[in-house]
């Protein structure tokens, strides 16, 4: 993405910044570890309701914060949908390829016989 485009994004989406990751430059919510795609994925479960999505995080985020992510999504749906889809295709096996020491553990569920 061109530098000019990123400067325009900074001015347009006040709560969003791009960060370098192993998957390239990805849009993140400022002052958080949340990528925009995670905010949008949660918002989809709330029918794109910014207020309900913000309430999920409680005091830690505002409706305006979520609206910034949704505005970004409206302008760049292909980018965000691709990241959401990639996250949904992640399996234990693909994670284990990246993290060879990763082990699966079973936790007992309360009330179930062992």
C-alpha positions in Angstrom: 0.0 0.0 0.0 1.3 3.4 -0.9 2.5 5.8 1.8 0.0 8.4 0.6 -2.9 5.9 1.1 -1.8 5.2 4.7 -1.6 8.9 5.5 -5.1 9.3 4.2 -6.2 6.4 6.3 -4.7 8.0 9.4 -6.7 11.1 8.9 -9.9 9.3 8.0 -9.9 6.6 10.7 -8.8 8.2 13.9 -8.8 5.0 15.9 -6.9 2.9 13.4 -3.3 2.4 12.5 -1.4 0.0 10.3 1.2 -2.3 11.9 3.9 -4.5 10.4 3.1 -8.2 11.1 4.4 -11.5 9.7 1.3 -11.3 7.4 2.2 -7.9 6.1 0.8 -4.5 7.2 -2.5 -4.9 9.0 -5.0 -2.4 10.3 -5.2 -2.4 14.2 -7.2 -0.4 16.7 -4.9 2.2 18.2 -3.8 1.7 21.8 -4.8 -1.9 21.7 -3.7 -5.3 20.4 -6.9 -5.8 18.5 -6.7 -6.0 14.7 -9.7 -4.3 13.0 -10.8 -7.7 11.6 -11.5 -9.0 15.1 -13.6 -6.0 16.0 -15.6 -6.5 12.7 -16.0 -10.2 13.3 -17.5 -9.5 16.7 -19.6 -6.7 15.3 -21.1 -9.2 12.8 -22.3 -11.3 15.6 -24.1 -8.2 16.9 -25.6 -7.5 13.5 -23.1 -4.7 13.0 -24.4 -2.8 16.0 -21.5 -0.5 17.2 -23.1 0.1 20.6 -23.6 -3.6 21.5 -20.1 -4.4 20.1 -18.6 -1.7 22.3 -20.5 -2.9 25.3 -18.8 -6.3 24.9 -15.5 -4.7 25.9 -17.1 -2.6 28.6 -15.3 0.5 29.7 -12.3 -0.3 27.5 -13.8 1.0 24.3 -16.3 3.4 23.0 -19.0 3.3 20.4 -16.9 5.7 18.3 -14.0 3.3 18.5 -16.1 0.5 17.1 -17.6 2.8 14.5 -14.1 3.6 13.2 -13.5 -0.1 12.7 -16.9 -0.5 10.9 -16.2 2.6 8.7 -12.8 1.0 7.8 -14.6 -2.2 6.9 -17.1 -0.4 4.7 -14.3 1.1 2.7 -12.0 -2.1 2.7 -14.4 -5.1 3.0 -12.2 -7.4 0.9 -9.2 -6.8 3.1 -11.0 -7.5 6.3 -13.1 -10.4 5.0 -10.0 -12.1 3.8 -8.4 -11.8 7.3 -11.6 -13.1 9.0 -11.7 -16.0 6.6 -8.1 -16.8 7.2 -8.7 -16.9 11.0 -11.6 -19.2 10.6 -9.6 -21.6 8.6 -6.9 -21.8 11.2 -6.7 -25.3 12.7 -4.7 -27.0 15.5 -2.6 -28.7 12.8 -1.7 -25.5 11.0 -0.8 -23.8 14.3 1.4 -26.8 15.1 3.3 -26.3 11.9 4.1 -22.8 13.0 4.7 -23.8 16.6 6.2 -27.3 16.7 6.2 -27.4 20.6 2.4 -26.9 20.6 0.5 -29.6 22.4 -3.2 -30.4 22.7 -4.4 -31.0 26.2 -7.7 -32.2 27.4 -9.4 -30.5 30.3 -12.1 -32.2 32.3 -15.5 -30.7 32.1 -17.3 -30.3 35.4 -20.0 -32.9 35.8 -18.7 -35.3 33.2 -17.3 -38.7 34.1 -13.6 -39.2 33.4 
